[in-house]
Amino acid sequence: MSQHHTTLRRALRRTAVATCLAAAGLLGAAGAASAHVTVHAENATKGATDGVLTFRVPNEESGASTTKVQVVVPTDHPLLSLLVTPEAGWTAQVTTTKLKTPVKTDDGTVSEAVSEITWTGGSIKPGQYQDFHVAYGQLPDDADQLTFKTLQTYSDGKVVRWIDESHEGQDEPANPAPVLRLTAASQSPASGKPAAPTASTAPKAASKSSDATARGLGIAGLAVGVLAVAGAAVAIRKGRTAAPRD
């Protein structure tokens, strides 16, 4: 085999390997991008009553378990009458604070609200996630979104601070805070009164879109890698045919 042929084969192999590694890295990045702490609600309508917030906490570490989750509840637009659902193996500690501006309700004036919920005692192992459920009496009707800054503590002492705020038109930060976007209550054309609240699919749709994007990037990366390997094989065969015999 000629030196020219040998050099060609080595170059093509290096190109194929590099392309496959890049595709694998793209898959890894896509998976990591979808593993943030998030918050969802079946009914995220402004002023909605008697619903449930779900905080989904995935474990992003490969060698440690999540042992503590702290969620800061906004008090500038307070959530009234929060109740924590018992989670097997976890103990919840609820902290309340006095409101700067009391909220008037049909049942009277509310001057205190929950400002933080901390779950401890349980364990979220690598490759797993945990849903934490919190029932609310009423969502605020004067806010477009609610931001729940969250701290996630691992068994090795590492603390991930999900506190970065996202801004429209900018790239998503590395550790975005969970955000619940609130939709306006629809108006009834006949009466002009707010229609009965319906389940909001916006958070779920956003999550599905993010997951679909991640899967699309991963599939594209694999396709590039496969095509590169196939191209390398074809080039090598052509090189064998074209290369002069010694």
C-alpha positions in Angstrom: 0.0 0.0 0.0 1.3 3.4 -0.9 2.2 6.1 1.6 -0.4 8.4 0.0 -3.1 5.8 0.5 -2.2 5.2 4.1 -2.2 9.0 4.9 -5.6 9.3 3.2 -7.1 6.5 5.3 -5.7 8.0 8.6 -7.1 11.5 7.8 -10.5 10.1 7.0 -10.6 8.1 10.2 -9.6 11.1 12.2 -12.4 13.1 10.5 -15.0 10.4 11.2 -14.0 10.0 14.8 -14.0 13.7 15.5 -17.5 14.1 13.9 -18.9 11.2 16.0 -17.5 12.7 19.1 -19.0 16.1 18.3 -22.3 14.4 17.7 -22.1 12.6 21.1 -21.3 15.9 22.8 -24.3 17.5 21.1 -26.5 14.7 22.5 -25.1 15.2 26.0 -25.6 19.0 25.8 -29.2 18.5 24.7 -29.9 16.1 27.6 -28.4 18.5 30.1 -30.4 21.4 28.7 -33.7 19.7 29.5 -32.8 18.7 33.1 -33.6 22.0 34.9 -35.7 22.4 38.0 -39.2 23.5 36.7 -42.6 24.4 38.1 -46.0 23.6 36.5 -49.6 24.0 37.2 -52.7 22.5 35.5 -54.4 25.9 35.9 -52.1 28.8 35.6 -54.8 31.5 35.0 -54.5 34.8 36.9 -56.6 34.6 40.0 -57.2 30.9 39.7 -58.2 29.2 43.0 -57.7 25.7 44.6 -55.0 24.4 42.4 -51.7 22.6 42.7 -48.1 23.6 41.9 -45.7 20.9 40.9 -41.9 21.4 41.3 -40.0 18.9 39.3 -36.4 18.4 40.6 -34.1 16.2 38.5 -30.7 14.9 39.6 -28.0 16.1 37.2 -25.1 14.6 39.1 -23.7 11.1 38.3 -22.0 10.5 41.7 -24.2 12.2 44.3 -27.9 12.3 45.4 -30.0 15.3 45.9 -30.7 15.6 49.7 -32.2 19.1 50.1 -34.5 21.4 48.0 -35.2 25.0 49.0 -37.8 26.9 47.1 -38.2 30.7 47.6 -41.8 31.7 47.2 -42.3 35.2 45.8 -44.1 37.6 48.3 -44.3 40.7 46.0 -47.2 38.8 44.4 -48.0 36.3 47.2 -49.7 33.0 46.9 -52.4 32.6 49.5 -53.1 29.6 51.6 -50.2 27.3 50.5 -50.4 23.7 51.8 -47.5 21.2 51.2 -48.4 17.7 50.1 -46.5 15.0 52.1 -43.8 13.3 50.0 -42.6 9.8 51.1 -39.2 10.1 52.8 -39.2 13.9 52.8 -39.9 16.4 55.6 -41.1 19.9 54.6 -40.4 23.1 56.5 -42.5 26.1 55.7 -41.4 29.6 56.4 -43.8 32.6 56.5 -43.2 36.3 56.4 -45.2 39.5 56.9 -46.3 41.1 53.7 -45.3 44.7 52.9 -48.8 45.1 51.4 -51.6 43.1 53.0 -54.0 41.4 50.6 -57.7 41.8 50.9 -59.8 38.7 50.2 -63.5 37.7 50.7 -62.5 36.1 53.9 -60.6 39.1 55.3 -57.2 40.7 55.0 -54.1 38.5 54.7 -51.0 40.0 56.3 -48.7 36.9 56.1 -47.7 34.5 53.4 -45.4 31.6 52.7 -41.9 32.8 51.7 -39.9 29.6 51.6 -40.4 25.8 51.5 -37.5 23.4 52.3 -37.6 19.7 51.8 -35.0 17.5 53.5 -34.6 13.9 54.6 -35.2 12.2 51.3 -32.9 11.3 48.4 -33.1 11.8 44.6 -30.6 9.4 43.1 -28.6 9.9 39.9 -30.8 9.4 36.8 -34.0 10.1 38.8 -36.3 13.0 39.6 -38.8 14.0 42.3 -42.0 15.9 42.1 -43.0 18.1 45.0 -46.6 19.2 45.2 -47.9 22.4 46.8 -51.6 23.3 46.9 -52.6 26.9 46.7 -55.7 28.8 47.6 -55.4 31.5 45.0 -52.9 32.7 42.4 -52.3 36.5 42.2 -54.3 38.3 39.5 -51.8 41.2 39.1 -48.7 39.3 37.8 -47.8 37.9 34.4 -45.4 35.3 35.9 -44.1 34.0 39.2 -40.4 33.2 39.7 -39.4 30.5 42.3 -35.7 30.7 43.0 -34.5 27.3 44.1 -31.4 25.8 45.8 -30.6 22.1 45.2 -28.1 20.5 47.6 -26.3 17.2 46.9 -24.9 14.6 49.2 -21.4 15.6 48.3 -22.0 19.2 49.5 -22.5 20.7 46.1 -25.2 23.4 45.9 -26.8 24.3 42.5 -28.5 27.7 42.6 -31.4 27.8 40.2 -31.8 31.6 40.6 -30.9 33.2 37.2 -33.7 35.1 35.6 -34.4 34.6 31.9 -35.0 37.5 29.6 -36.9 37.5 26.3 -34.6 37.6 23.3 -31.6 36.4 25.2 -30.0 32.9 25.6 -31.3 30.9 28.5 -28.9 31.2 31.5 -27.0 28.2 32.8 -29.1 27.9 36.0 -32.5 29.4 35.2 -35.0 29.9 38.0 -38.3 28.0 37.7 -40.9 30.3 36.3 -44.7 29.9 36.2 -46.2 32.0 33.5 -49.8 33.2 34.2 -52.4 33.6 31.5 -55.2 36.1 31.6 -58.7 34.9 32.4 -60.7 34.8 29.2 -63.8 37.0 28.8 -67.2 35.7 27.9 -68.5 37.5 24.8 -72.1 37.3 26.0 -71.8 38.5 29.5 -68.4 40.2 29.6 -67.6 38.3 32.8 -64.5 36.1 33.2 -65.2 32.6 31.9 -64.6 29.6 34.1 -60.9 29.0 34.4 -59.6 26.2 32.1 -56.4 24.2 32.3 -53.5 26.1 31.0 -51.3 24.1 28.6 -48.7 26.8 28.2 -46.1 25.4 30.6 -46.5 21.9 29.2 -46.3 23.1 25.7 -43.1 25.0 26.4 -41.7 21.9 28.0 -42.6 19.7 25.1 -41.1 22.2 22.7 -37.9 22.3 24.7 -37.8 18.5 24.8 -38.5 18.3 21.0 -35.7 20.7 20.3 -33.3 18.7 22.4 -34.3 15.5 20.7 -34.0 17.1 17.3 -30.5 18.3 18.0 -29.5 14.9 19.2 -30.9 13.1 16.1 -29.2 15.7 13.8 -25.9 15.1 15.6 -26.2 11.3 15.2 -27.2 11.7 11.5 -24.1 13.8 10.9 -21.9 11.2 12.6 -23.4 8.4 10.5 -23.0 10.3 7.3 -19.4 11.1 8.1 -18.5 7.5 8.8 -20.3 6.3 5.6 -18.5 9.0 3.6 -15.2 8.0 5.1 -15.8 4.4 4.1 -16.7 5.3 0.6 -13.6 7.5 0.3 -11.4 4.8 1.5 -12.7 2.3 -1.0 -12.2 4.9 -3.8 -8.7 5.5 -2.5 -8.0 1.8 -2.8 -9.1 1.7 -6.4 -7.3 4.9 -7.4 -4.1 4.3 -5.5 -1.2 2.9 -7.6 0.0 -0.5 -6.7 3.5 -0.8 -5.2 
